[in-house]
Amino acid sequence: MKTTKVVAAVICDSFESTTKIFATARGYGEFKGQWEFPGGKIEDGETPQQALIREMQEELDVKVEVGALIDTVEYDYPTFHLRMDCFWCVVVDGKIILKEAEAGRWLSKDELYSVDWLPADLALIKKMQNSLFR
């Protein structure tokens, strides 16, 4: 099974005292309408952090500061294996404009399960839900 390596941004309102995180609904493809943390594939020669900065500029029209690695999620979808490096991020310049997603929402701890997450992203939330808001 082919492995796809991607990065995901858990964009929060503050590294120090997180009260909300940002999620997007896919605007295309097999998983259209399901929710995820924004991100994308790592291109040749890029570090995961560089890929996240580029992807957030392309997808959300913002500059982000990439913080700590939260976790690397391994998940088997029916046609590929996903390896997703997930990092804390904050927006440092610009206002979020959805260029690829069909919707976006800031979610509080109580709203985390109010959207239909993609399985790999749900696995991340379950792993980190106790430390998500600090």
Number of C-alpha atoms within 10 A of each C-alpha: 9 9 13 14 16 20 25 27 29 24 25 23 16 16 16 9 11 16 16 21 24 20 24 23 24 21 17 12 7 8 13 13 19 19 24 25 25 24 24 20 16 21 13 7 8 12 11 23 23 14 21 29 18 21 23 24 17 16 17 22 17 20 21 23 15 20 16 11 16 17 14 16 18 17 16 14 11 7 9 12 15 18 17 24 21 26 22 21 27 21 17 11 11 12 11 16 14 18 14 15 21 15 15 19 14 15 17 16 14 8 12 17 12 8 16 13 21 17 15 18 19 17 15 18 16 10 14 13 12 10 10 20 17 10
